[in-house]
């Protein structure tokens, strides 16, 4: 899945944080927000990451996401697929590598976005 604006990606998120960076063409002469994206220093700390996850047990949007038992974020989107349950979550940038679980202990695996 791809992050949806207003659900997984929120106003004020940087394209890098939510996986939109490939859609931003900084060589384009003008677009809304171009100057802000260009002005962001490469050393500006990123705050969140939208991560693609899978689960073997049912999970729901709004479920807490933890890393090593520490609060890391929240599931924002969940859907069933042929492979099982796919989800997107907003997590703290520093915790984006996992290992993830829900607040109820359901294991969440990082998955590749196709």
C-alpha positions as CSV (number, residue, x, y, z in Angstrom):
1,X,0.0,0.0,0.0
2,X,0.8,3.6,-0.5
3,X,0.3,6.2,2.2
4,X,-2.9,8.2,1.8
5,X,-2.9,11.9,2.6
6,X,-5.0,12.7,5.6
7,X,-4.9,9.1,6.9
8,X,-1.3,7.8,6.8
9,X,0.4,11.0,5.7
10,X,-0.6,14.2,7.4
11,X,-0.3,17.9,6.4
12,X,3.1,19.0,7.7
13,X,4.9,15.7,7.1
14,X,8.0,15.8,4.9
15,X,7.9,13.7,1.7
16,X,10.8,11.6,3.0
17,X,8.9,10.7,6.1
18,X,5.9,9.3,4.3
19,X,7.4,7.7,1.2
20,X,6.4,10.5,-1.2
21,X,10.0,11.5,-2.0
22,X,10.0,9.6,-5.4
23,X,7.0,11.7,-6.5
24,X,8.8,15.1,-5.8
25,X,10.7,16.4,-8.8
26,X,12.9,19.3,-7.5
27,X,14.0,20.1,-11.0
28,X,10.4,21.1,-11.9
29,X,10.3,24.9,-12.1
30,X,7.5,25.5,-9.6
31,X,5.0,23.6,-7.4
32,X,3.4,24.4,-4.1
33,X,5.8,23.6,-1.3
34,X,8.9,23.4,-3.5
35,X,10.8,26.1,-1.6
36,X,10.1,24.5,1.7
37,X,11.3,21.1,0.5
38,X,14.4,22.7,-1.0
39,X,15.0,24.7,2.2
40,X,14.9,21.7,4.5
41,X,18.5,21.0,5.5
42,X,19.7,17.5,5.0
43,X,20.5,17.4,8.7
44,X,17.0,18.4,9.8
45,X,15.8,15.5,12.0
46,X,12.9,13.6,10.6
47,X,10.1,12.9,13.0
48,X,8.0,10.0,11.7
49,X,8.1,7.2,9.2
50,X,5.1,5.5,7.5
51,X,6.0,1.8,7.5
52,X,4.4,-1.0,5.6
53,X,3.7,-4.0,7.9
54,X,2.0,-7.4,7.9
55,X,0.3,-9.3,10.7
56,X,-0.6,-13.0,11.1
57,X,-3.5,-12.0,13.5
58,X,-6.2,-9.4,13.2
59,X,-5.3,-5.8,13.8
60,X,-7.2,-2.6,13.5
61,X,-6.5,1.1,12.5
62,X,-5.8,2.9,15.8
63,X,-3.9,0.0,17.4
64,X,-0.8,1.1,19.2
65,X,2.5,0.1,17.6
66,X,5.4,-0.7,19.9
67,X,9.1,-1.5,19.5
68,X,10.6,-3.6,22.2
69,X,7.6,-2.8,24.4
70,X,8.0,1.0,24.0
71,X,5.3,3.1,22.4
72,X,6.4,3.9,18.8
73,X,3.3,4.9,16.9
74,X,-0.1,3.8,15.6
75,X,-1.6,1.7,12.8
76,X,-3.3,4.0,10.4
77,X,-4.6,1.6,7.6
78,X,-5.3,-2.1,7.6
79,X,-6.6,-4.4,4.8
80,X,-6.8,-8.1,4.0
81,X,-4.7,-9.4,1.1
82,X,-4.1,-12.8,-0.5
83,X,-1.0,-13.0,1.6
84,X,-2.7,-12.1,4.9
85,X,-3.1,-8.8,6.7
86,X,-1.3,-5.7,5.4
87,X,-1.1,-2.5,7.4
88,X,0.5,1.0,7.4
89,X,1.7,2.6,10.5
90,X,3.1,6.0,11.6
91,X,6.0,5.4,13.9
92,X,8.8,7.5,15.4
93,X,11.6,7.9,12.9
94,X,14.2,6.5,15.3
95,X,12.2,3.4,15.8
96,X,11.4,2.7,12.1
97,X,13.4,-0.5,11.9
98,X,11.4,-2.4,14.5
99,X,10.9,-5.1,15.7
100,X,7.2,-4.1,15.8
101,X,4.2,-5.4,17.7
102,X,0.8,-4.0,18.6
103,X,0.1,-2.8,22.1
104,X,-1.7,-6.2,22.5
105,X,1.4,-8.1,21.6
106,X,0.5,-9.1,17.9
107,X,3.8,-9.3,16.0
108,X,4.1,-7.0,13.0
109,X,6.6,-7.6,10.2
110,X,8.1,-5.0,8.0
111,X,7.0,-5.7,4.4
112,X,8.2,-4.5,1.0
113,X,5.9,-2.1,-0.8
114,X,5.4,-3.1,-4.4
